[in-house]
Amino acid sequence: LADFGLSIIASREEVPGSGDEGALGAFRWKAPECLMGARPTFASDIYSFGMCIIEVLTGKFPWGNSIPDEAVIRNVTKEKLIPARPEDFNDAEWDLVTRMCSFDPELRINAGAVVNCADYFAKYA
């Protein structure tokens, strides 16, 4: 779903590192550092998965359909924003997404923590 980093590791292919080519096709899901030209990592995959959670639970693209890609890129890279909290998200769900989508990749939770949260939601939600 959101394996920008894993796909690079698996294929060992080069990814364009700067300019528009480095962000083609998935602006609304890409982590800030990838939009700014960094190579995908496990941390950027966590960010992208957070965007996928927003999409799956709302049925809408992250940032909606009406905002232009350029505005999404500015919101993510310059303003350090994530999409607004959807009305349907409870506090625990939104906390998970915000922890997955921290602007700083070092502050994002890891995949194990995401799995633990998802397991908790499956059992108690």
VENQUIGI-V867522 format. One record per residue. N is the residue number from 0. RES is the residue in three letters. SS is DSSP state (h for helix, s for strand, l for the rest). NEAR is the number of other C-alpha atoms within 12 Angstrom. Layout:
BEGIN
[[N	RES	SS	NEAR] [N	RES	SS	NEAR]]
END
This chain:
BEGIN
[[0	LEU	l	20] [1	ALA	l	28] [2	ASP	l	26] [3	PHE	h	36] [4	GLY	h	30] [5	LEU	h	21] [6	SER	h	20] [7	ILE	h	20] [8	ILE	h	17] [9	ALA	h	12] [10	SER	h	12] [11	ARG	l	12] [12	GLU	l	14] [13	GLU	l	17] [14	VAL	l	24] [15	PRO	l	19] [16	GLY	l	18] [17	SER	l	17] [18	GLY	l	14] [19	ASP	h	19] [20	GLU	h	17] [21	GLY	h	25] [22	ALA	h	30] [23	LEU	l	22] [24	GLY	l	13] [25	ALA	l	26] [26	PHE	l	34] [27	ARG	l	41] [28	TRP	l	40] [29	LYS	l	43] [30	ALA	l	47] [31	PRO	h	39] [32	GLU	h	34] [33	CYS	h	39] [34	LEU	h	39] [35	MET	l	26] [36	GLY	l	23] [37	ALA	l	25] [38	ARG	l	30] [39	PRO	l	36] [40	THR	l	29] [41	PHE	h	28] [42	ALA	h	37] [43	SER	h	41] [44	ASP	h	36] [45	ILE	h	43] [46	TYR	h	47] [47	SER	h	42] [48	PHE	h	36] [49	GLY	h	41] [50	MET	h	42] [51	CYS	h	30] [52	ILE	h	32] [53	ILE	h	34] [54	GLU	h	27] [55	VAL	h	17] [56	LEU	h	21] [57	THR	h	20] [58	GLY	l	16] [59	LYS	l	18] [60	PHE	l	25] [61	PRO	l	39] [62	TRP	l	31] [63	GLY	l	23] [64	ASN	l	14] [65	SER	l	13] [66	ILE	l	17] [67	PRO	l	15] [68	ASP	h	25] [69	GLU	h	19] [70	ALA	h	21] [71	VAL	h	31] [72	ILE	h	33] [73	ARG	h	21] [74	ASN	h	25] [75	VAL	h	32] [76	THR	h	25] [77	LYS	l	17] [78	GLU	l	14] [79	LYS	l	20] [80	LEU	l	24] [81	ILE	l	36] [82	PRO	l	33] [83	ALA	l	18] [84	ARG	l	26] [85	PRO	l	25] [86	GLU	l	13] [87	ASP	l	16] [88	PHE	l	21] [89	ASN	l	15] [90	ASP	h	15] [91	ALA	h	18] [92	GLU	h	26] [93	TRP	h	25] [94	ASP	h	19] [95	LEU	h	33] [96	VAL	h	37] [97	THR	h	33] [98	ARG	h	29] [99	MET	h	38] [100	CYS	l	40] [101	SER	l	31] [102	PHE	l	32] [103	ASP	l	23] [104	PRO	h	26] [105	GLU	h	18] [106	LEU	h	16] [107	ARG	l	30] [108	ILE	l	30] [109	ASN	l	26] [110	ALA	h	22] [111	GLY	h	15] [112	ALA	h	17] [113	VAL	h	28] [114	VAL	h	17] [115	ASN	h	15] [116	CYS	h	24] [117	ALA	h	20] [118	ASP	h	13] [119	TYR	h	15] [120	PHE	h	16] [121	ALA	h	11] [122	LYS	h	9] [123	TYR	h	9] [124	ALA	l	13]]
END
